[in-house]
Amino acid sequence: MSIKKVIATIAIATTVTGCASGQMAQTRLIKQVTDGVEAQSDEIRLRNVKVIKSSTGEGILIGTLVNWSDKTDAITSVSINNLPAIYTAKTSELLRNKPITFVGQVANADAFIENLDKTPGYRVPVTFTFANAAPVTLDTLVVNGDGIYENLERYGKAVTTVETNP
């Protein structure tokens, strides 16, 4: 193979594969499209996790946890903004494909702290501790309680009205 063919092959391969995209590669420009954040510990998926600040100052957890493993695990604790959350649930067991959901019509768990000292727009750590899987800490957004977050359906509680102005 001649040197010209080798150089042409390298040039074509570099442009076709996108290796020459540099700092403007499309995969580097992806932005978070929801308020919630995601994480994973072993086979436990944490989805759409965020904190809503209520008009009474509570920090209310929203999110869903799903265990993809055949091995059962359990939530042992939840903390919001480095404070132990008040956590109640129908069950803390994470069975395969049986979600634990915080807030909503299918909510089967609730976690909150009584006094969240952050305003909407700031981020706070939320930590889940499990019986078997490693603990997970997420950098979650504090969301203003308007629109779809105005009246929250919580497990074991009446509908909560949250603040609409920070």
MIDREN-649186 format. One line per field, with one value per atom (N, C-alpha, C): atom name; x, y, z; residue number from 1. Coordinates in nm, 2 decimals. Layout:
MIDREN-649186
atom: c(CA|...)
east: c(X|...)
north: c(Y|...)
up: c(Z|...)
seq: c(NUM|...)
END
This chain:
MIDREN-649186
atom: c(N|CA|C|N|CA|C|N|CA|C|N|CA|C|N|CA|C|N|CA|C|N|CA|C|N|CA|C|N|CA|C|N|CA|C|N|CA|C|N|CA|C|N|CA|C|N|CA|C|N|CA|C|N|CA|C|N|CA|C|N|CA|C|N|CA|C|N|CA|C|N|CA|C|N|CA|C|N|CA|C|N|CA|C|N|CA|C|N|CA|C|N|CA|C|N|CA|C|N|CA|C|N|CA|C|N|CA|C|N|CA|C|N|CA|C|N|CA|C|N|CA|C|N|CA|C|N|CA|C|N|CA|C|N|CA|C|N|CA|C|N|CA|C|N|CA|C|N|CA|C|N|CA|C|N|CA|C|N|CA|C|N|CA|C|N|CA|C|N|CA|C|N|CA|C|N|CA|C|N|CA|C|N|CA|C|N|CA|C|N|CA|C|N|CA|C|N|CA|C|N|CA|C|N|CA|C|N|CA|C|N|CA|C|N|CA|C|N|CA|C|N|CA|C|N|CA|C|N|CA|C|N|CA|C|N|CA|C|N|CA|C|N|CA|C|N|CA|C|N|CA|C|N|CA|C|N|CA|C|N|CA|C|N|CA|C|N|CA|C|N|CA|C|N|CA|C|N|CA|C|N|CA|C|N|CA|C|N|CA|C|N|CA|C|N|CA|C|N|CA|C|N|CA|C|N|CA|C|N|CA|C|N|CA|C|N|CA|C|N|CA|C|N|CA|C|N|CA|C|N|CA|C|N|CA|C|N|CA|C|N|CA|C|N|CA|C|N|CA|C|N|CA|C|N|CA|C|N|CA|C|N|CA|C|N|CA|C|N|CA|C|N|CA|C|N|CA|C|N|CA|C|N|CA|C|N|CA|C|N|CA|C|N|CA|C|N|CA|C|N|CA|C|N|CA|C|N|CA|C|N|CA|C|N|CA|C|N|CA|C|N|CA|C|N|CA|C|N|CA|C|N|CA|C|N|CA|C|N|CA|C|N|CA|C|N|CA|C|N|CA|C|N|CA|C|N|CA|C|N|CA|C|N|CA|C|N|CA|C|N|CA|C|N|CA|C|N|CA|C|N|CA|C|N|CA|C|N|CA|C|N|CA|C|N|CA|C|N|CA|C|N|CA|C|N|CA|C|N|CA|C|N|CA|C|N|CA|C|N|CA|C|N|CA|C|N|CA|C|N|CA|C|N|CA|C|N|CA|C|N|CA|C|N|CA|C|N|CA|C|N|CA|C|N|CA|C|N|CA|C|N|CA|C|N|CA|C|N|CA|C|N|CA|C|N|CA|C|N|CA|C)
east: c(0.09|0.00|0.09|0.06|0.14|0.11|0.21|0.20|0.08|0.05|-0.07|-0.20|-0.21|-0.33|-0.35|-0.24|-0.24|-0.28|-0.23|-0.26|-0.41|-0.45|-0.59|-0.69|-0.65|-0.73|-0.74|-0.63|-0.63|-0.72|-0.70|-0.78|-0.93|-0.97|-1.11|-1.16|-1.09|-1.13|-1.15|-1.06|-1.07|-1.19|-1.22|-1.34|-1.47|-1.47|-1.60|-1.63|-1.53|-1.56|-1.58|-1.55|-1.57|-1.46|-1.35|-1.24|-1.18|-1.20|-1.15|-1.24|-1.35|-1.46|-1.41|-1.31|-1.25|-1.35|-1.35|-1.43|-1.58|-1.61|-1.75|-1.82|-1.78|-1.84|-1.99|-2.08|-2.22|-2.24|-2.17|-2.19|-2.15|-2.06|-2.02|-2.12|-2.21|-2.30|-2.44|-2.45|-2.58|-2.60|-2.72|-2.76|-2.86|-2.87|-2.97|-3.11|-3.20|-3.33|-3.44|-3.42|-3.52|-3.46|-3.54|-3.49|-3.43|-3.47|-3.42|-3.29|-3.22|-3.09|-3.10|-3.00|-3.00|-2.87|-2.88|-2.76|-2.78|-2.68|-2.69|-2.60|-2.64|-2.56|-2.59|-2.48|-2.50|-2.61|-2.72|-2.83|-2.95|-2.93|-3.04|-3.03|-3.13|-3.14|-3.22|-3.16|-3.23|-3.26|-3.39|-3.43|-3.51|-3.48|-3.56|-3.56|-3.45|-3.44|-3.43|-3.51|-3.51|-3.57|-3.56|-3.62|-3.71|-3.83|-3.93|-3.93|-3.93|-3.94|-4.08|-4.14|-4.28|-4.30|-4.42|-4.45|-4.41|-4.41|-4.38|-4.23|-4.15|-4.00|-3.95|-4.05|-4.01|-3.93|-3.84|-3.77|-3.82|-3.91|-3.98|-3.91|-3.88|-3.80|-3.90|-3.86|-3.93|-3.83|-3.87|-3.78|-3.84|-3.77|-3.81|-3.68|-3.69|-3.58|-3.63|-3.55|-3.58|-3.46|-3.49|-3.39|-3.40|-3.29|-3.29|-3.23|-3.19|-3.13|-3.23|-3.20|-3.29|-3.27|-3.15|-3.12|-3.20|-3.27|-3.35|-3.25|-3.28|-3.21|-3.31|-3.27|-3.36|-3.30|-3.39|-3.34|-3.33|-3.22|-3.20|-3.21|-3.17|-3.19|-3.18|-3.23|-3.23|-3.19|-3.10|-3.07|-3.08|-3.13|-3.15|-3.07|-2.98|-2.90|-2.82|-2.77|-2.69|-2.76|-2.90|-2.98|-3.06|-3.08|-3.16|-3.30|-3.35|-3.49|-3.59|-3.71|-3.82|-3.87|-3.85|-3.87|-3.98|-4.09|-4.19|-4.22|-4.25|-4.28|-4.37|-4.44|-4.52|-4.42|-4.31|-4.20|-4.07|-3.97|-3.83|-3.76|-3.82|-3.76|-3.76|-3.64|-3.63|-3.63|-3.75|-3.76|-3.74|-3.70|-3.68|-3.80|-3.77|-3.87|-4.00|-3.98|-4.09|-4.05|-4.08|-4.03|-4.07|-3.98|-4.02|-4.03|-4.14|-4.17|-4.20|-4.13|-4.16|-4.24|-4.36|-4.46|-4.52|-4.65|-4.73|-4.84|-4.92|-5.04|-5.00|-4.88|-4.83|-4.73|-4.72|-4.62|-4.65|-4.54|-4.54|-4.43|-4.38|-4.28|-4.28|-4.23|-4.22|-4.09|-4.02|-3.90|-3.90|-3.87|-3.86|-3.78|-3.73|-3.68|-3.77|-3.78|-3.87|-3.83|-3.70|-3.65|-3.54|-3.57|-3.47|-3.43|-3.30|-3.25|-3.20|-3.23|-3.19|-3.31|-3.29|-3.40|-3.39|-3.51|-3.51|-3.40|-3.34|-3.23|-3.10|-3.09|-2.97|-2.97|-2.86|-2.84|-2.81|-2.86|-2.84|-2.80|-2.72|-2.69|-2.81|-2.84|-2.94|-2.87|-2.87|-2.80|-2.90|-2.89|-2.96|-2.86|-2.90|-2.82|-2.90|-2.83|-2.90|-2.84|-2.92|-2.87|-2.75|-2.75|-2.64|-2.56|-2.63|-2.56|-2.49|-2.39|-2.32|-2.41|-2.38|-2.46|-2.44|-2.54|-2.54|-2.57|-2.49|-2.51|-2.53|-2.64|-2.67|-2.67|-2.63|-2.63|-2.76|-2.87|-3.00|-3.04|-3.13|-3.18|-3.30|-3.30|-3.41|-3.51|-3.63|-3.72|-3.83|-3.87|-3.98|-4.11|-4.20|-4.33|-4.44|-4.42|-4.53|-4.56|-4.66|-4.70|-4.73|-4.66|-4.69|-4.65|-4.57|-4.53|-4.61|-4.72|-4.80|-4.87|-4.93|-5.00|-4.94|-4.86|-4.79|-4.87|-4.89|-4.95|-4.84|-4.85|-4.74|-4.80|-4.71|-4.75|-4.78|-4.90|-4.94|-4.97|-4.98|-5.01|-5.11|-5.18|-5.27|-5.19|-5.26|-5.20|-5.13|-5.00|-4.92|-4.91|-4.95|-4.93|-4.79|-4.72|-4.59|-4.58|-4.47|-4.46|-4.45|-4.50|-4.49|-4.39|-4.35|-4.25|-4.14|-4.01|-3.90|-3.88)
north: c(-0.12|0.00|0.12|0.22|0.34|0.43|0.52|0.62|0.71|0.74|0.83|0.77|0.63|0.56|0.55|0.53|0.53|0.66|0.77|0.90|0.93|0.90|0.92|0.84|0.71|0.63|0.68|0.73|0.79|0.92|1.00|1.12|1.10|1.00|0.97|0.90|0.81|0.75|0.85|0.95|1.05|1.13|1.17|1.26|1.18|1.06|0.98|0.94|0.90|0.85|0.97|1.09|1.20|1.22|1.15|1.16|1.30|1.37|1.51|1.62|1.58|1.67|1.77|1.72|1.81|1.84|1.96|2.00|2.03|2.03|2.06|1.93|1.81|1.69|1.69|1.64|1.64|1.57|1.47|1.40|1.48|1.58|1.67|1.78|1.80|1.91|1.87|1.75|1.70|1.77|1.83|1.89|1.81|1.83|1.77|1.83|1.74|1.79|1.79|1.74|1.75|1.80|1.84|1.89|1.77|1.65|1.54|1.49|1.42|1.36|1.21|1.14|1.00|0.94|0.82|0.76|0.61|0.53|0.38|0.33|0.23|0.16|0.01|-0.06|-0.20|-0.20|-0.28|-0.29|-0.20|-0.11|-0.02|0.11|0.14|0.27|0.37|0.49|0.61|0.70|0.74|0.82|0.94|1.05|1.18|1.22|1.22|1.26|1.41|1.47|1.62|1.65|1.77|1.81|1.93|1.93|2.04|2.11|2.24|2.31|2.36|2.31|2.35|2.48|2.53|2.66|2.67|2.55|2.54|2.52|2.51|2.50|2.36|2.26|2.12|2.10|2.01|1.97|1.83|1.82|1.69|1.62|1.50|1.42|1.37|1.38|1.32|1.23|1.11|1.03|0.88|0.80|0.66|0.57|0.46|0.37|0.23|0.17|0.04|-0.05|-0.17|-0.28|-0.37|-0.38|-0.46|-0.60|-0.62|-0.75|-0.85|-0.98|-1.08|-1.08|-1.02|-1.01|-0.90|-0.92|-0.82|-0.73|-0.60|-0.51|-0.43|-0.33|-0.25|-0.11|-0.01|0.13|0.12|0.16|0.17|0.31|0.41|0.55|0.64|0.76|0.87|1.00|1.08|1.21|1.31|1.43|1.54|1.66|1.72|1.83|1.79|1.67|1.62|1.60|1.60|1.58|1.45|1.37|1.25|1.29|1.22|1.25|1.17|1.22|1.14|1.06|0.93|0.83|0.73|0.72|0.62|0.55|0.43|0.35|0.24|0.20|0.07|-0.04|-0.04|-0.14|-0.07|-0.10|-0.05|-0.15|-0.27|-0.37|-0.33|-0.35|-0.32|-0.46|-0.50|-0.62|-0.60|-0.70|-0.68|-0.62|-0.51|-0.44|-0.40|-0.37|-0.32|-0.19|-0.08|0.05|0.10|0.18|0.26|0.40|0.47|0.60|0.70|0.81|0.92|1.03|1.05|1.15|1.10|1.13|1.10|1.00|0.97|0.88|0.74|0.70|0.56|0.57|0.68|0.69|0.58|0.51|0.41|0.44|0.56|0.61|0.76|0.81|0.95|0.98|1.08|1.13|1.28|1.34|1.49|1.53|1.65|1.71|1.83|1.86|1.97|2.11|2.13|2.27|2.27|2.30|2.31|2.45|2.48|2.61|2.66|2.59|2.63|2.68|2.78|2.82|2.75|2.75|2.69|2.74|2.65|2.68|2.63|2.62|2.57|2.41|2.35|2.21|2.16|2.04|1.99|1.84|1.78|1.64|1.56|1.45|1.35|1.22|1.15|1.02|0.91|0.81|0.68|0.58|0.51|0.40|0.27|0.17|0.04|-0.07|-0.18|-0.29|-0.36|-0.37|-0.44|-0.35|-0.28|-0.19|-0.08|-0.02|0.09|0.22|0.30|0.43|0.51|0.59|0.68|0.82|0.92|1.06|1.13|1.20|1.28|1.42|1.50|1.65|1.69|1.71|1.73|1.88|1.91|2.05|2.07|2.18|2.23|2.30|2.25|2.30|2.38|2.49|2.57|2.50|2.51|2.44|2.50|2.52|2.57|2.47|2.50|2.41|2.27|2.17|2.03|2.00|2.09|2.06|2.14|2.20|2.29|2.21|2.09|2.01|1.87|1.83|1.70|1.59|1.48|1.36|1.27|1.27|1.20|1.08|0.98|0.85|0.88|0.84|0.86|1.00|1.09|1.23|1.29|1.40|1.47|1.55|1.60|1.67|1.79|1.82|1.93|2.04|2.16|2.28|2.33|2.36|2.41|2.56|2.63|2.77|2.79|2.90|2.93|3.05|3.11|3.22|3.19|3.19|3.16|3.26)
up: c(0.00|0.00|0.00|-0.08|-0.09|0.03|0.05|0.16|0.14|0.01|-0.01|0.03|0.00|0.04|0.19|0.26|0.41|0.46|0.41|0.46|0.43|0.31|0.27|0.36|0.39|0.48|0.62|0.67|0.81|0.81|0.71|0.70|0.69|0.61|0.60|0.73|0.79|0.91|1.02|1.03|1.14|1.12|1.00|0.98|0.99|0.95|0.95|1.09|1.17|1.31|1.40|1.37|1.46|1.55|1.54|1.63|1.63|1.52|1.51|1.56|1.62|1.66|1.77|1.85|1.95|2.06|2.11|2.22|2.18|2.06|2.02|1.97|2.01|1.98|2.03|1.95|1.99|2.13|2.15|2.28|2.40|2.38|2.49|2.52|2.43|2.44|2.50|2.54|2.60|2.73|2.75|2.88|2.95|3.08|3.16|3.12|3.09|3.03|3.13|3.25|3.36|3.48|3.58|3.71|3.79|3.77|3.85|3.80|3.89|3.86|3.87|3.82|3.81|3.87|3.92|3.97|3.97|4.01|4.02|4.12|4.20|4.29|4.27|4.23|4.19|4.09|4.11|4.01|4.05|4.15|4.19|4.11|4.04|3.96|4.03|4.04|4.11|3.99|3.98|3.87|3.91|3.84|3.86|4.00|4.07|4.21|4.22|4.30|4.32|4.46|4.51|4.63|4.61|4.66|4.65|4.78|4.78|4.91|4.93|5.04|5.07|5.13|5.14|5.20|5.35|5.41|5.55|5.58|5.47|5.48|5.47|5.45|5.43|5.30|5.30|5.18|5.15|5.05|5.01|4.90|4.92|4.82|4.71|4.58|4.47|4.40|4.35|4.28|4.28|4.20|4.19|4.20|4.27|4.28|4.23|4.15|4.09|4.10|4.15|4.16|4.04|3.96|3.84|3.87|4.00|4.03|4.09|4.08|4.14|4.29|4.34|4.48|4.55|4.65|4.72|4.80|4.80|4.88|4.96|5.03|5.11|5.13|5.14|5.18|5.33|5.39|5.53|5.58|5.50|5.54|5.42|5.45|5.35|5.42|5.36|5.41|5.30|5.35|5.25|5.31|5.23|5.28|5.41|5.41|5.52|5.65|5.64|5.76|5.74|5.85|5.84|5.80|5.70|5.65|5.73|5.75|5.81|5.69|5.71|5.60|5.64|5.56|5.58|5.44|5.45|5.33|5.35|5.25|5.25|5.28|5.21|5.24|5.20|5.27|5.23|5.14|5.12|5.04|4.89|4.83|4.69|4.62|4.57|4.49|4.35|4.27|4.13|4.06|3.99|3.91|3.99|4.12|4.20|4.26|4.19|4.22|4.36|4.42|4.54|4.48|4.49|4.44|4.54|4.54|4.63|4.56|4.60|4.55|4.42|4.41|4.29|4.32|4.22|4.24|4.28|4.24|4.28|4.39|4.46|4.57|4.68|4.71|4.82|4.92|4.92|5.02|5.03|5.14|5.16|5.24|5.20|5.28|5.27|5.38|5.39|5.51|5.51|5.63|5.66|5.79|5.83|5.80|5.79|5.77|5.66|5.54|5.43|5.42|5.44|5.45|5.31|5.20|5.07|4.99|4.90|4.82|4.68|4.61|4.48|4.39|4.32|4.23|4.28|4.41|4.47|4.47|4.49|4.49|4.63|4.67|4.80|4.78|4.87|4.86|4.92|4.85|4.89|4.89|5.01|5.02|5.05|4.98|5.00|5.05|5.16|5.22|5.20|5.16|5.13|5.22|5.24|5.32|5.25|5.12|5.05|4.96|4.88|4.78|4.85|4.78|4.83|4.84|4.94|4.95|4.83|4.80|4.68|4.73|4.69|4.72|4.58|4.57|4.45|4.48|4.38|4.39|4.33|4.41|4.36|4.36|4.27|4.26|4.35|4.42|4.50|4.40|4.39|4.29|4.35|4.29|4.34|4.32|4.41|4.40|4.33|4.20|4.12|4.00|3.93|3.82|3.87|3.81|3.85|3.99|4.06|4.19|4.30|4.25|4.34|4.45|4.41|4.50|4.49|4.59|4.59|4.65|4.58|4.64|4.71|4.84|4.91|4.98|5.00|5.06|5.21|5.25|5.40|5.44|5.35|5.39|5.30|5.35|5.27|5.16|5.06|4.95|5.02|4.98|5.03|4.93|4.97|4.89|4.91|4.81|4.82|4.78|4.82|4.79|4.64|4.59|4.45|4.42|4.53|4.52|4.61|4.57|4.65|4.76)
seq: c(1|1|1|2|2|2|3|3|3|4|4|4|5|5|5|6|6|6|7|7|7|8|8|8|9|9|9|10|10|10|11|11|11|12|12|12|13|13|13|14|14|14|15|15|15|16|16|16|17|17|17|18|18|18|19|19|19|20|20|20|21|21|21|22|22|22|23|23|23|24|24|24|25|25|25|26|26|26|27|27|27|28|28|28|29|29|29|30|30|30|31|31|31|32|32|32|33|33|33|34|34|34|35|35|35|36|36|36|37|37|37|38|38|38|39|39|39|40|40|40|41|41|41|42|42|42|43|43|43|44|44|44|45|45|45|46|46|46|47|47|47|48|48|48|49|49|49|50|50|50|51|51|51|52|52|52|53|53|53|54|54|54|55|55|55|56|56|56|57|57|57|58|58|58|59|59|59|60|60|60|61|61|61|62|62|62|63|63|63|64|64|64|65|65|65|66|66|66|67|67|67|68|68|68|69|69|69|70|70|70|71|71|71|72|72|72|73|73|73|74|74|74|75|75|75|76|76|76|77|77|77|78|78|78|79|79|79|80|80|80|81|81|81|82|82|82|83|83|83|84|84|84|85|85|85|86|86|86|87|87|87|88|88|88|89|89|89|90|90|90|91|91|91|92|92|92|93|93|93|94|94|94|95|95|95|96|96|96|97|97|97|98|98|98|99|99|99|100|100|100|101|101|101|102|102|102|103|103|103|104|104|104|105|105|105|106|106|106|107|107|107|108|108|108|109|109|109|110|110|110|111|111|111|112|112|112|113|113|113|114|114|114|115|115|115|116|116|116|117|117|117|118|118|118|119|119|119|120|120|120|121|121|121|122|122|122|123|123|123|124|124|124|125|125|125|126|126|126|127|127|127|128|128|128|129|129|129|130|130|130|131|131|131|132|132|132|133|133|133|134|134|134|135|135|135|136|136|136|137|137|137|138|138|138|139|139|139|140|140|140|141|141|141|142|142|142|143|143|143|144|144|144|145|145|145|146|146|146|147|147|147|148|148|148|149|149|149|150|150|150|151|151|151|152|152|152|153|153|153|154|154|154|155|155|155|156|156|156|157|157|157|158|158|158|159|159|159|160|160|160|161|161|161|162|162|162|163|163|163|164|164|164|165|165|165|166|166|166)
END
